[in-house]
């Protein structure tokens, strides 16, 4: 049954399950990014909104639960997974996910559709294999029975579907209980959140209008401008988004600009700015006065930042393209009141949004990224005025990329110190949740299990006056 070319047979995918199978196949065999691959596949297939939602859930859910799925299928399919065609692997995986975790879909319909796809894209023998495996699972039970007395790391890895090396790292860092909470949180669907543009109205006004439109929404407990919506569909297609009254952004990410705390009239630099969420947030907090320089290495991403600034009605954003390692060649040293380095990172805090991260990142990636982050911090520091602020953030929960990177930087740069003078609207909810331990150091690590938001690290430093 091996397919040496790993090409998906059978022509253009039709229907949500075939689309999902195609995306999963390409993610596995080509190293494609699930989000980009899914968007392209949905556009090409022109599915209805419910079918597009099903395809999306099948893709992300299957990738999230991959370890658990493969453990269960490995007990039923001889030679699993390596001796099975890639597309058949994808079909069986998404079908198992659907049967176990999507109870709203009748089991017989899921099996019949999987068999139809198997026969269409393969032959009757593959259809028989798929039928036998799935009906056997239904007959014997879908729950994953783990061997008794498994070591904690292996048990968490199989139960919550994370690679063992990552579980081992989190157990060592946070303890067994919290590591398991993090893994469980990573498998929860992300809630919809948006940031209110306070230059165009208040959060209370927007919440009232959302309620009038029949949308269940509430204030974020974490971010001053944050709104959380339930069953709201894609807020990016809403009238409020189109009018520039909101920006789609995770609550943890909203804290970065709040910690930077730029004031009207300042000169601010966002070193790695795309897609522009933190840039525009800082510009809004500056009430459109002063200047926010948004730099990104990719020209097409610079265009995205410009579009966001225009949509939000922000006149104080200036975009530029360039490598953040070379910013001192185009921006005068010691010229910025606030510099934000939201650094390239391993992304271990956003696994619930990008589940393939946990399968394609390695410990070596973390070590190499930490070195890059240190070099970027040094470059960013050269642009901060005396008395100015340097904010360092990542969307990961690896200490090598976070606290250790900051401490190594500060050891080499005695002219910078950690700054605990954070805005009270940031500190208050963190203290209320018991996240900040006293004495506060000027750094925080948000974990995915804390607020249901992304894992994020934020440090605020001040360049000492001469």
Residue, then its C-alpha position, 0 to 999 in steps of 0.5 A: x500500500x506504499x505510495x512512493x510519490x506521496x501524491x494525493x490520487x483522485x483529482x480535486x478534493x470535493x466536500x469537507x472531508x476530502x478537503x480536510x484529507x488533502x490538507x492533512x496529507x500536504x501538511x504531513x508530506x510537504x511540510x505545509x503550514x496548516x493555516x495557509x494550506x487550509x485557506x487555499x483549499x477552502x478557497x479552491x473548493x468553494x464550500x458552504x460555511x458549515x462545510x468549511x467549518x467542518x473541514x477546519x475542525x477536522x484539520x486542526x483537531x486531527x493535528x492536535x490529537x495526532x499522538x492519541x489517534x496514532x496510538x489507537x490506530x496502531x493497535x488496529x492497522x498492521x504496519x501503522x503508520x509507515x506502511x500505509x499510504x499517506x492519504x489513507x493515513x490522513x483519511x483514517x486519522x480524520x475519520x477517527x477524530x470525527x467519530x471520537x470527538x465530533x459527536x454531532x455527526x452520526x457515526x454511520x454517516x462518517x464511516x460511509x463517507x470515509x469508505x466512499x472517499x477511500x474507494x473513489x481515490x483508491x480501490x475496493x481493497x482500501x475501502x474495505x480496510x477503512x470500513x473494517x477499521x472504523x466499524x471495529x472502533x465503533x464496536x469495541x469503543x473509541x476511548x484510548x485505553x492506556x497501559x497501566x502504570x505508565x510513567x507520567x511523561x508517557x501518559x500525558x504524551x498519549x492522553x493529551x497528544x504532545x511529543x514526549x520531549x515537550x512534556x518532559x520539558x514542561x514537567x521539569x519546568x512547571x511540575x507534573x500537574x501544571x504540565x498536564x494542564x498546559x497540554x490539555x489547554x492546548x487542545x481546547x479551541x481558541x475563543x474569539x477575541x478582539x481589541x476595541x479601537x478606543x479612538x473610535x469608541x468604548x468597549x462598553x459601546x461596542x459590547x452593547x451593539x454586539x448584544x443588539x446584533x444577537x452576539x454573546x460577548x463580554x469584556x476580557x478579564x485580562x486586557x483593557x480593550x479586549x472583547x471575548x465573543x462566543x459563537x460569533x462567527x468570524x469577527x473579521x467579517x463583521x461590520x465593526x471590523x470593516x469600520x475599523x472599530x476592532x482588530x482581531x487579536x489574542x488577549x495575551x498579545x494585547x498586553x504587549x502594547x499595554x506594557x510598552x505604554x507609549x504616550x502621544x507624541x513619542x517616537x516608537x519602533x516595532x522591530x518585527x511588526x507583521x501582521x501589525x496588531x501590536x503596531x496598531x495597538x501602540x498607535x491607538x494608545x498614542x491617540x494617533x499622535x507621534x510616530x510608530x515605525x513598523x518594520x518587517x523583513x517581508x515586503x508583502x507583510x509591510x503591505x498588510x501593516x499598511x492596510x491595517x493602519x488605514x482600516x483603523x484610521x491611524x495616521x501615525x504609522x510609518x512602515x518600512x522593510x528591512x532585516x531587524x538585525x540591520x535597523x541601526x543602519x536606517x534608524x538613528x541610534x538612541x532616537x526612540x522613546x519606546x522599542x518593541x522587539x516581538x521576537x521570532x520564537x518557537x511559538x510554543x504558546x500558540x499550539x492551540x492555534x497552530x497545532x503542528x508546532x508541537x510536532x515540527x519543533x525541536x529542542x535544537x530549534x529553541x537553542x538556535x532561536x535563543x541565540x538569534x533573539x539575543x542578537x536582535x535584542x542587542x540591535x534593538x537596544x542601540x535604538x533606545x533613548x536614554x531613559x527610554x523603554x525596551x520591551x521584549x516579547x515572545x509567544x512561547x513558554x521556553x525559558x531559554x527564549x524568555x527569561x534566560x535571554x533577557x538575563x543574558x542581555x542584561x548581564x552584558x548591558x548594565x545600562x539597561x535594567x528591568x522596569x516594574x513600572x507597568x500600567x495598573x490596568x495590566x498588573x491588576x488582573x494578573x495580581x488578581x489571578x495570582x500570576x504575579x509573584x512578589x516582588x514583581x521583577x518586570x517580567x511575566x510568563x503567561x501560560x495557555x491554561x491561565x486565561x484561555x489565551x495564548x502563552x506569552x512572555x513579556x519583559x519591560x526594560x529601561x535604558x538608564x539615563x547618563 
